[in-house]
Amino acid sequence: MRSHTIPDLARAWIACSRTACWRFGRKRVKWLVIFSTDGTDENVLADIQVGGQLRKVMIQTNKNGFLYVLDRTNCKLIAAHPFVKVNWATQIDMATGRPVLTDVFKRFLAGEEVEIWPSRGTNAVPIAFNPNTGLIYASTWNVPRLQQLAKPRPTVIGATSTGVDARFPESKPGDVFGHFAAINPLTGEKKWEIPLTDLPSSAGMLATGGGLLFTGKLTGEFIALDESTGKTLWQFKTGSSVNSTAITYTHKGRQYVTIASGLGGTLATRYAATKMPTGGSVWTFALMPE
């Protein structure tokens, strides 16, 4: 549920490229690059009350595990809170925008294999913001990464080389891989959190004015959640994994919701390839008259 248009987003990015917000982003990435967090998660525009004043903001759930709120008119940092388990930093310094690192950083540089939380806070899929509730809704990941500096080896043309050996820890049935969550972007407080067992979610969130949230699962379900509780109110089983974000629109006075289904993407495939069939399809549902 967003009231802003593409030109609004373009103007916000232009403003940020000309001011401190661009520099804020670069400073933060310099510290995080060793943990390979590319921070490609969508920035959501919103107008929210901050200290009794209406502020034009940009909100991002970053892969590094922190939820950022910036003033999009001057690019000052308003809030930064962890939205998943984070062990590589204790907090974000509000004066500098830099993370306050834990000993994980030094242990990693010393050559130790370290467990980093999170491997990613989300899988770079869109969050949703509802101005009626003031909350953002996200599909979060609860997965660490084991990482160690690699021993020097010859470069092979055409092969990948990051200089780091990384792996995921062993999992067992019933493990929680992530959550559907409703979060206050200014405080980081979670109104509700629904655990996702056995598989994480790579689907984005769509919030509607009718109090529904649409999202999906790697097991193929396209679902509608109650925005107040996170309870599943409706679901439809598609033919493959749901990795996309739903869209809603009207045509000739009737509202529709459309979702794409189909296993794909490196991490989604890694988790679900042995459990779900491939094959793409697009599903559209209509809001029928009573």
C-alpha positions as CSV (number, residue, x, y, z in Angstrom):
1,M,0.0,0.0,0.0
2,R,1.9,3.1,-1.2
3,S,0.7,6.5,-2.2
4,H,4.0,7.6,-3.9
5,T,4.6,7.4,-7.6
6,I,7.7,6.5,-9.6
7,P,8.6,10.2,-10.1
8,D,8.6,10.6,-6.3
9,L,11.0,7.7,-6.0
10,A,13.2,9.2,-8.8
11,R,13.3,12.6,-7.1
12,A,14.2,11.0,-3.8
13,W,17.1,9.1,-5.4
14,I,18.3,12.2,-7.2
15,A,18.2,14.2,-3.9
16,C,20.1,11.4,-2.1
17,S,22.8,11.2,-4.8
18,R,23.5,14.9,-4.3
19,T,23.7,15.0,-0.5
20,A,24.9,13.1,2.5
21,C,22.6,10.1,2.0
22,W,24.8,8.8,-0.9
23,R,27.9,9.3,1.3
24,F,26.1,7.6,4.2
25,G,25.5,4.5,2.1
26,R,29.1,4.4,0.9
27,K,30.5,4.7,4.4
28,R,28.3,1.9,5.6
29,V,29.1,-0.4,2.7
30,K,32.9,0.0,3.2
31,W,32.5,-1.7,6.6
32,L,30.1,-4.4,5.4
33,V,31.7,-5.5,2.2
34,I,33.9,-8.0,4.0
35,F,30.6,-9.8,5.1
36,S,29.3,-9.6,1.5
37,T,26.1,-7.6,2.2
38,D,25.3,-5.8,-1.0
39,G,22.3,-4.0,0.4
40,T,20.2,-4.2,-2.7
41,D,16.9,-4.3,-0.8
42,E,14.2,-1.9,-2.0
43,N,13.9,1.5,-0.4
44,V,10.3,2.3,0.4
45,L,9.0,5.9,0.5
46,A,6.6,7.0,3.3
47,D,5.4,10.0,5.2
48,I,5.4,9.3,8.9
49,Q,5.2,11.1,12.2
50,V,8.6,11.4,13.9
51,G,8.5,13.3,17.3
52,G,5.2,14.9,16.4
53,Q,6.4,16.1,13.0
54,L,5.5,14.6,9.6
55,R,8.7,13.5,7.9
56,K,9.3,12.3,4.4
57,V,11.4,9.2,4.8
58,M,13.0,6.2,3.0
59,I,12.8,2.8,4.7
60,Q,15.0,-0.2,4.0
61,T,15.4,-3.6,5.6
62,N,19.0,-4.2,4.7
63,K,20.5,-7.6,4.1
64,N,22.9,-6.8,6.9
65,G,20.1,-7.2,9.4
66,F,19.4,-3.6,10.2
67,L,16.2,-1.7,9.4
68,Y,17.1,1.9,8.4
69,V,14.9,5.0,8.3
70,L,16.3,8.1,6.6
71,D,14.9,11.5,5.9
72,R,14.7,11.6,2.2
73,T,14.8,15.4,2.0
74,N,18.1,15.8,3.7
75,C,19.2,12.1,4.0
76,K,19.8,12.3,7.8
77,L,19.6,9.0,9.6
78,I,16.4,8.9,11.8
79,A,16.5,5.3,13.1
80,A,18.4,2.0,12.7
81,H,17.4,-1.2,14.5
82,P,18.1,-4.9,14.0
83,F,15.1,-6.7,12.6
84,V,16.7,-10.2,12.8
85,K,19.4,-11.7,14.9
86,V,22.7,-9.8,14.4
87,N,26.0,-10.7,15.9
88,W,28.5,-8.9,13.8
89,A,27.5,-5.5,15.2
90,T,25.9,-4.3,18.4
91,Q,24.2,-1.2,16.9
92,I,24.4,1.5,14.3
93,D,26.1,4.7,15.5
94,M,23.4,7.4,14.9
95,A,26.0,10.2,14.5
96,T,28.1,8.5,11.8
97,G,25.8,5.8,10.4
98,R,28.5,3.2,10.9
99,P,28.0,-0.1,12.6
100,V,29.6,-0.7,16.0
101,L,31.4,-4.0,15.3
102,T,31.7,-6.9,17.6
103,D,34.7,-9.2,17.9
104,V,33.4,-11.3,15.0
105,F,35.1,-8.9,12.7
106,K,38.6,-9.3,14.3
107,R,38.2,-13.0,14.6
108,F,37.4,-13.3,10.9
109,L,40.4,-11.2,9.9
110,A,42.6,-13.3,12.1
111,G,41.6,-16.4,10.0
112,E,39.1,-18.0,12.3
113,E,35.9,-19.5,10.9
114,V,33.1,-17.4,12.3
115,E,29.3,-17.7,12.4
116,I,27.8,-14.5,11.1
117,W,24.2,-13.6,11.8
118,P,22.5,-13.0,9.5
119,S,23.6,-14.5,6.3
120,R,21.0,-12.0,5.0
121,G,18.2,-10.3,6.8
122,T,15.9,-10.7,3.8
123,N,16.5,-12.1,0.3
124,A,16.4,-8.6,-1.2
125,V,12.6,-8.8,-1.8
126,P,10.2,-5.8,-1.3
127,I,8.8,-5.0,2.0
128,A,5.4,-3.2,2.3
129,F,4.4,-0.1,4.3
130,N,0.9,0.6,5.4
131,P,0.3,4.3,6.4
132,N,-2.8,3.3,8.3
133,T,-0.8,1.2,10.8
134,G,2.6,2.9,10.5
135,L,4.2,-0.6,10.2
136,I,6.3,-2.3,7.6
137,Y,5.8,-5.9,6.7
138,A,8.7,-8.2,5.7
139,S,9.7,-11.7,4.9
140,T,12.8,-12.1,7.1
141,W,15.6,-14.8,7.2
142,N,16.9,-16.6,10.3
143,V,19.9,-18.2,8.8
144,P,23.6,-17.7,9.7
145,R,26.6,-18.1,7.5
146,L,29.9,-19.8,8.4
147,Q,32.8,-17.9,6.8
148,Q,36.6,-18.0,6.8
149,L,39.3,-16.3,4.8
150,A,40.4,-18.7,2.0
151,K,43.9,-19.8,1.6
152,P,45.7,-18.3,-1.4
153,R,45.1,-20.2,-4.6
154,P,45.7,-19.6,-8.3
155,T,43.1,-17.6,-10.1
156,V,41.2,-19.6,-12.7
157,I,39.9,-17.7,-15.7
158,G,36.1,-17.8,-15.8
159,A,35.8,-19.2,-12.3
160,T,34.5,-17.3,-9.3
161,S,36.8,-16.2,-6.5
162,T,35.8,-14.2,-3.4
163,G,38.8,-14.9,-1.3
164,V,36.4,-16.4,1.3
165,D,35.2,-19.9,2.0
166,A,31.6,-19.8,3.1
167,R,29.0,-22.4,4.0
168,F,25.7,-22.8,5.7
169,P,25.3,-24.8,8.9
170,E,23.5,-28.1,9.0
171,S,19.7,-27.9,9.5
172,K,17.2,-30.3,10.8
173,P,13.4,-30.7,10.2
174,G,11.4,-28.1,12.1
175,D,14.2,-25.5,12.2
176,V,13.0,-21.9,11.9
177,F,14.4,-20.3,8.7
178,G,12.7,-17.0,8.9
179,H,9.5,-15.1,9.7
180,F,6.7,-13.0,8.3
181,A,6.9,-10.0,10.5
182,A,5.1,-6.7,11.2
183,I,7.7,-4.1,12.5
184,N,7.6,-0.5,13.7
185,P,10.3,1.1,11.5
186,L,11.1,3.8,14.1
187,T,11.5,1.6,17.2
188,G,12.2,-1.8,15.7
189,E,9.4,-3.3,17.8
190,K,7.6,-6.2,16.3
191,K,3.9,-6.3,16.5
192,W,3.8,-10.0,15.4
193,E,6.1,-12.5,14.0
194,I,5.1,-15.8,12.2
195,P,7.8,-18.4,12.1
196,L,8.7,-20.2,8.8
197,T,9.9,-23.7,9.4
198,D,12.0,-25.9,7.1
199,L,12.2,-23.2,4.3
200,P,12.6,-19.5,4.3
201,S,10.5,-17.2,2.1
202,S,11.8,-15.4,-1.0
203,A,8.5,-13.6,-1.7
204,G,7.9,-9.9,-1.1
205,M,5.0,-8.3,0.7
206,L,1.9,-6.5,-0.6
207,A,-0.2,-4.5,1.9
208,T,-3.8,-3.5,1.0
209,G,-6.2,-0.9,2.3
210,G,-8.6,-3.7,3.4
211,G,-6.2,-5.0,6.0
212,L,-4.8,-7.9,4.0
213,L,-1.1,-8.8,3.4
214,F,-0.3,-10.9,0.3
215,T,2.9,-12.9,0.1
216,G,4.1,-16.4,-0.7
217,K,6.1,-19.4,0.3
218,L,8.8,-21.6,-1.3
219,T,6.4,-24.5,-0.8
220,G,4.1,-22.9,-3.4
221,E,1.4,-21.3,-1.4
222,F,0.1,-17.8,-2.3
223,I,-1.4,-16.5,1.0
224,A,-3.3,-13.6,2.5
225,L,-2.5,-12.6,6.1
226,D,-4.4,-10.6,8.6
227,E,-2.3,-7.4,9.0
228,S,-3.3,-7.2,12.7
229,T,-2.2,-10.7,13.7
230,G,-0.3,-12.3,10.8
231,K,-2.9,-15.1,10.8
232,T,-3.3,-16.9,7.4
233,L,-6.8,-16.0,6.2
234,W,-6.6,-17.6,2.8
235,Q,-4.2,-19.6,0.6
236,F,-3.9,-21.1,-2.8
237,K,-1.4,-23.8,-3.8
238,T,0.4,-22.8,-7.0
239,G,2.4,-25.2,-9.2
240,S,5.9,-24.2,-7.9
241,S,7.6,-21.9,-5.4
242,V,6.4,-18.3,-5.0
243,N,9.5,-16.1,-5.1
244,S,7.9,-12.9,-6.4
245,T,5.8,-10.0,-5.1
246,A,2.1,-9.7,-5.7
247,I,0.6,-6.7,-7.5
248,T,-2.9,-5.4,-7.3
249,Y,-4.8,-3.3,-9.8
250,T,-8.4,-2.5,-10.9
251,H,-9.9,-3.1,-14.3
252,K,-13.4,-2.0,-15.2
253,G,-14.2,-1.4,-11.5
254,R,-13.0,-4.8,-10.3
255,Q,-9.9,-5.4,-8.2
256,Y,-7.4,-8.1,-9.1
257,V,-4.3,-9.6,-7.4
258,T,-1.7,-11.3,-9.5
259,I,1.3,-13.4,-8.5
260,A,4.0,-15.2,-10.4
261,S,5.0,-18.7,-9.4
262,G,8.2,-20.6,-10.4
263,L,11.3,-21.9,-8.6
264,G,14.3,-19.7,-9.3
265,G,17.1,-17.7,-7.9
266,T,20.3,-19.1,-6.4
267,L,19.3,-19.3,-2.7
268,A,15.6,-20.2,-3.3
269,T,16.8,-23.1,-5.5
270,R,19.4,-24.2,-3.0
271,Y,16.7,-24.7,-0.4
272,A,13.8,-25.9,-2.4
273,A,15.2,-27.7,-5.5
274,T,14.7,-31.1,-4.0
275,K,11.3,-30.3,-2.6
276,M,9.5,-28.3,-5.3
277,P,9.0,-28.8,-9.1
278,T,10.2,-26.1,-11.5
279,G,7.9,-24.4,-14.1
280,G,6.6,-20.9,-14.3
281,S,3.0,-19.7,-14.2
282,V,1.1,-16.5,-13.4
283,W,-2.1,-16.6,-11.3
284,T,-4.7,-13.8,-11.1
285,F,-7.5,-13.6,-8.6
286,A,-10.5,-11.2,-8.6
287,L,-12.4,-9.6,-5.8
288,M,-15.9,-10.9,-6.6
289,P,-19.1,-9.1,-5.7
290,E,-20.9,-10.4,-2.6
